[in-house]
Amino acid sequence: MKLYDTLRGQVNDFDSPNGLVRMYVCGITPYSSSHIGHAMSAVTFDAVRRYLEFRGFKVRHIQNFTDIDDKMIAAANESNVPVSELAEANIDEYVSAMSELNVAPAHEYPRATREIEKIVEIIQSLIDKEYAYDVEGDVYFRVRRDEDYGKLSHRSVDDLLSGARIEIDERKEDVLDFALWKSQKPGEPAWDSPWGKGRPGWHIECSAMSIKYLGETIDIHGGGEDLVFPHHENEIAQSESYTDQVPFSRFWLHNGMLRLGSEKMSKSLGNIISLPEALDSYDPQALRLFFLSSHYRSPLFYSEESVRSQERAIQRLRQAVSVPSEDGPQLDASGYRERFIEAMDDDLNTPRALAALFDLVREINRGRERGEDIAEAQDILRELAGVLGLTLEEPQANGAEAAPFIQTLVDVRAELRSARQFQLADNIRDRLTELGVSLEDSPEGTSWRLG
């Protein structure tokens, strides 16, 4: 199995000597509803986890929530609610959406505000080692004290000075130094520390949570490619300076960005499609299939038609596992399993893995037409789809929403029967039965019911 490591800039063999994979993935800042870009990242790392487990590894997965930062405070003030209330409401919405997308829950979801003790401990240690310094209650990390700073983004410190988004503060020793602790401003939430009341900087929280829940060295650190600099660069610097352990993470995995037109989808740009909106509009499994249709390191371009085409694709998968098998010779589908594994072993090449699945669908349909026993092939299809988190059960229709469509099909069937097109009429009846719709014919017409 091979994975691309951003730090080394190449694909490398992946293994874990003791079979345990410690994986930390940066989560959301819950100052508003999540968007489908967040969902894409979550599905990506869910696929990583599921495939590792399929290959026999035991995965411990941690994902944080940044429930305190400048954006959280601004959004809470605008809504006139406490920061904690805003955070929990949006976290609950996010977790519910992940369930709809069949994303396996992380083993822990630590919040920055609940890890202040560990954060303070690490900051104090960095000060003691002279990697950090206190200025009037604010604490900064000395970037130039870390000799290999910039190794993740493959840029020198001097290169980083040009074009970087840097917080200007004349009290800092160096313009590149970044905040570990921010002193309290009027009306802001704050916690006690040796440097006075304040709150953690953005980067330090992930170091604290990763080290606390997974140890000083982890196997995989994941997140969007927009986090490479400065967030993950700063994580490496402060973590390795604190622990004296190198590397902080053996592999750095970054997913490409979801784009709407030519720009990445982001809250700050205002060009987002919220996750609740998307889940109201599309089959969640089609959304998941859409995210997996592109290699995780590549950008993915959103359009409504792209997702609608995946709704048709997921239906082909569902139909292939629902058709009855024949009693003829057994269809051999082992080669498709091998193709799937080969693709996923190659840096999680989900487009190639999906191509193997849809080729298997075509072979299942042909096998049934030839009178072959397709049951084992259907089991393989279910298994491999499950590795990608795709559930092939038909979604449970809401009776009120589905009623007009069901009635239309019942009316079409009645017209076909009147035209003596009985085979087509029976096909409609059989398909509705598979979807959980029962028909009852009588002299007065045809009635139907769900379940």
Buried (B, 14 or more C-beta within 10 A) or exposed (E): BBBBBBBEEEEBEBEBEEEEBBBBBBBBBBBBBBBBBBBBBBBBBBBBBBBBBBBEBEBBBBBBBBBBBBBBBEBBEEBEEEBBEBBBBBBEBBBEBBEBBBBBEBEBBBBBBEBBEBBBBBBBBBBEEEBBBBBEBBBBBBBEBBEEBBBBBEBEBEEBEEEEEBEEEEEBEBBBBBBBBBBBEEEBBBBEBEBBEBBBBBBBBBBBBBBBBBEEBBBBBBBBBBBBBBBBBBBBBBBBBBBEEEBBBBBBBBBBBBBBEEEBBBBEEEBBBBBBEBBEEBBBBBBBBBBBBBBBBEEBEBEEEBBBBBBEBBBEBBBBBBBEBBEEEEBEBEEBBEBBBEBBBBBBBBEBBBBBBBBBBEBBBEBBEEEBBBBBBBEBBBEBBBBBBBBBEEEEBEEEEBEEEBEEBBEEBBEBBEEEEEEBBEEBBEEBEBBEBEBEEEEEEBEBEBE
